[in-house]
Amino acid sequence: MSGQEYLVTINAPPLLEETVVDCLLAIESADGFSSLVVNAHTNDHQHMSLAEQVAGTQRQIRFQMYIPEQKLNGLIAALKRDFSGSGIHYWVMPVLDSGYI
């Protein structure tokens, strides 16, 4: 692996799935990504419906992608610009190693 890479994880409400997909496909810094349905558990009920609050879980779409360090700030800036106030949650972790076997 050459240069520092990061794993970016984004949890988005299901209603935003197609919009987030379009955004990520349009961002040159994203060389592809994975998506899957997850059940998010949180004490922060701000973005949860009454049914989700009762169930204690919220369905989310999780996107994950590797991104080189020099493109990370552009990706985060685009997400903040396009999805401000939408309830999207993201986090970034350094990748220590990756490859194909």
C-alpha positions in Angstrom: 0.0 0.0 0.0 1.5 3.4 -1.0 0.5 6.6 0.8 -2.0 6.9 3.6 -5.5 5.6 2.9 -8.6 6.0 5.0 -11.8 4.0 5.4 -14.8 6.4 5.3 -18.1 5.0 6.7 -21.3 6.9 6.1 -24.7 6.0 7.7 -27.6 7.6 5.9 -31.4 7.4 6.2 -32.9 5.0 3.6 -34.7 7.9 1.9 -31.3 9.4 1.0 -29.8 6.2 -0.5 -30.1 7.1 -4.2 -29.1 10.7 -3.6 -26.0 9.6 -1.6 -25.1 7.0 -4.3 -25.4 9.7 -7.0 -23.2 12.1 -4.9 -20.5 9.5 -4.3 -20.5 8.4 -7.9 -20.0 12.0 -9.0 -17.1 12.7 -6.6 -13.9 11.9 -8.4 -12.2 11.0 -5.1 -14.4 7.9 -4.6 -13.0 5.0 -6.6 -16.0 2.8 -5.8 -17.8 1.9 -2.6 -19.9 -0.7 -0.8 -23.3 -0.2 0.6 -25.4 -2.3 2.9 -28.5 -2.1 5.2 -27.7 -1.8 8.9 -29.7 -1.4 12.1 -28.4 1.6 14.0 -28.9 1.7 17.8 -28.5 5.0 19.5 -29.7 7.0 22.5 -30.0 10.1 20.2 -33.6 10.0 19.1 -33.5 13.3 17.2 -33.8 11.7 13.7 -35.9 8.7 14.7 -39.6 8.2 14.1 -41.9 7.2 17.0 -41.9 3.6 15.8 -38.1 3.6 15.7 -37.9 5.1 19.2 -40.1 2.3 20.5 -38.1 -0.4 18.7 -34.8 1.1 19.8 -33.3 0.8 16.3 -33.3 2.7 13.1 -32.7 1.3 9.6 -29.8 3.0 7.9 -27.9 2.6 4.6 -24.1 2.2 5.3 -21.6 3.2 2.6 -17.9 2.4 3.0 -15.0 3.4 0.8 -11.2 3.6 0.8 -9.9 7.1 0.0 -6.4 8.5 -0.3 -5.4 11.2 2.2 -5.2 13.9 -0.4 -8.8 13.4 -1.4 -10.4 13.0 2.0 -11.1 16.7 2.8 -12.8 17.1 -0.6 -15.1 14.2 0.0 -16.1 15.4 3.5 -16.6 18.9 2.2 -18.9 17.7 -0.5 -20.9 15.6 1.9 -21.3 18.5 4.3 -22.3 20.9 1.4 -24.8 18.5 -0.1 -26.3 16.9 3.0 -26.2 19.6 5.7 -28.9 18.9 8.4 -29.9 15.5 6.9 -28.9 13.3 9.8 -26.1 11.6 8.0 -23.4 10.2 10.3 -19.9 9.6 9.1 -16.5 8.6 10.5 -13.0 8.1 9.2 -10.4 5.5 10.2 -6.9 5.0 8.9 -6.2 1.9 6.9 -3.2 0.0 8.2 -3.2 -2.6 5.4 -5.3 -3.8 2.5 -5.0 -6.0 -0.5 -6.3 -8.9 -2.4 -5.6 -12.5 -1.6 
